[in-house]
């Protein structure tokens, strides 16, 4: 029986990529969910836009104060997600 190191590394890369993409999407959604009440906007309206627009485009359409609030909301969202799901830092093989 031969161990397929290349296959194992490809599988690890696939799993890690999916895990990091999931964390990034959750971070974007949670950030917008935390930002919406600060702006007085419906949560569904702001969160729904992340599927079709990058964060920069969303922020460009909001008041100037939204950028500072966005950074605060993103920091808080990241803290909450790490507390709930763990640190998104990629796992080492060895």
C-alpha positions in Angstrom: 0.0 0.0 0.0 1.4 3.4 -1.0 0.5 6.6 0.7 -0.4 9.3 -1.7 1.2 12.5 -0.3 0.2 14.6 -3.2 -3.4 13.5 -2.9 -3.4 14.2 0.9 -1.9 17.7 0.3 -4.5 18.5 -2.4 -7.3 17.3 -0.1 -5.9 19.4 2.8 -5.8 22.4 0.5 -9.4 21.9 -0.6 -10.6 21.5 3.0 -8.7 24.5 4.2 -9.9 26.6 1.3 -13.5 25.7 2.0 -13.1 26.4 5.7 -11.5 29.8 5.2 -14.0 30.7 2.6 -16.8 29.8 5.0 -15.3 31.9 7.7 -14.8 34.9 5.4 -18.5 34.7 4.2 -19.7 34.5 7.8 -17.5 37.4 8.7 -19.0 39.5 5.9 -22.5 38.6 6.8 -22.0 39.2 10.5 -20.3 42.5 9.9 -23.2 43.8 7.8 -25.7 42.5 10.4 -23.9 44.5 13.1 -23.6 47.5 10.8 -27.3 47.7 9.8 -28.7 49.0 13.1 -26.0 51.6 13.4 -27.0 53.0 10.0 -30.8 52.6 10.6 -31.1 50.2 7.7 -33.0 46.9 7.5 -30.6 44.0 8.2 -32.0 42.0 5.3 -31.3 44.8 2.9 -27.7 45.1 3.8 -26.9 41.4 4.3 -28.7 40.5 1.0 -26.3 42.8 -0.9 -23.2 40.8 0.1 -24.2 38.0 -2.4 -23.9 40.4 -5.4 -21.6 43.2 -4.3 -18.1 43.5 -2.7 -17.9 45.3 0.6 -16.3 48.4 -1.0 -19.2 48.9 -3.3 -21.7 48.6 -0.4 -19.7 51.1 1.6 -19.5 53.5 -1.3 -23.3 53.7 -1.4 -23.6 54.4 2.4 -22.9 57.6 4.4 -19.2 58.5 5.0 -19.6 57.6 8.7 -20.3 54.0 7.6 -16.6 53.3 7.0 -15.6 53.9 10.6 -18.6 51.9 11.9 -17.8 49.2 9.3 -14.3 48.7 10.8 -15.7 48.5 14.3 -18.4 46.1 13.2 -15.9 43.9 11.4 -13.6 43.8 14.4 -16.5 42.8 16.6 -17.8 40.2 14.1 -14.4 38.6 13.9 -14.1 38.4 17.7 -17.5 36.8 17.9 -16.8 34.3 15.1 -13.5 33.3 16.6 -15.2 32.8 20.0 -17.9 30.6 18.4 -16.0 28.8 15.6 -12.3 29.0 16.6 -9.4 30.8 15.0 -9.5 30.7 11.2 -5.7 30.4 10.9 -4.9 27.4 8.6 -3.9 24.2 10.3 -0.3 23.0 9.9 0.2 19.5 8.5 3.1 18.6 10.9 
